[in-house]
């Protein structure tokens, strides 16, 4: 798997590598083979430290791909389905904002 990795906050370049290890999916998780993604302004902000993001980190959190594996509790999607991705963790925000408005959440975090 190719990945654009931020090695250190403040770096101007991302390291493209194919040595990323992907964990097996947990019971509620899916593994998506990313076919399309990009680096957006929030990734640049993570690089320069404006958005706190511990390094190392794989950037490019908005993407699309094909589901390769599903956890045992996953019933809404299946292997082979297409999927789009959005990286911020919305677990806490779901309690605070209805309807969901991630642009207003001050505690949003990016999951890896």
Residue pairs with C-beta under 8 A, 6 or more apart in sequence:
1 18
1 20
1 22
1 33
1 34
2 16
2 17
2 18
2 20
3 16
3 17
3 18
3 20
3 58
3 60
4 14
4 15
4 16
4 39
4 58
4 59
4 60
5 14
5 15
5 16
5 17
5 20
5 56
5 57
5 58
5 59
6 14
6 46
6 47
6 53
6 55
6 56
6 57
6 58
6 59
7 15
7 55
7 56
8 55
8 56
9 46
9 47
9 48
9 49
9 53
9 55
10 47
10 48
10 49
11 47
11 55
12 47
14 39
14 47
14 59
20 58
22 31
24 69
25 31
25 69
25 70
25 71
25 74
26 71
27 71
27 72
27 73
27 74
28 71
28 73
28 74
29 70
29 71
29 74
30 67
30 69
30 70
30 71
30 74
30 77
30 83
31 67
31 68
31 69
31 70
32 63
32 65
32 66
32 67
32 68
32 83
32 85
33 65
33 66
33 67
33 68
34 60
34 63
34 64
34 65
34 85
35 63
35 64
35 65
35 66
36 63
36 64
36 65
37 60
37 62
37 63
37 64
37 85
38 60
38 62
38 63
39 59
39 60
40 61
40 62
42 51
42 61
43 59
43 60
43 61
45 51
46 53
46 57
46 59
46 110
47 59
53 110
57 110
57 112
58 112
61 85
61 86
61 87
61 88
61 110
62 85
62 86
62 87
63 84
63 85
64 82
64 83
64 84
64 85
65 82
65 83
65 85
66 80
66 81
66 82
66 83
67 77
67 78
67 79
67 80
67 81
67 82
67 83
68 79
69 79
70 77
70 78
70 79
77 83
87 110
87 111
88 102
88 105
88 108
88 109
88 110
88 111
89 108
89 109
89 110
89 111
90 100
90 102
90 105
90 108
92 105
92 107
93 100
93 102
93 105
93 107
93 108
94 100
96 105
96 107
97 104
97 105
102 108
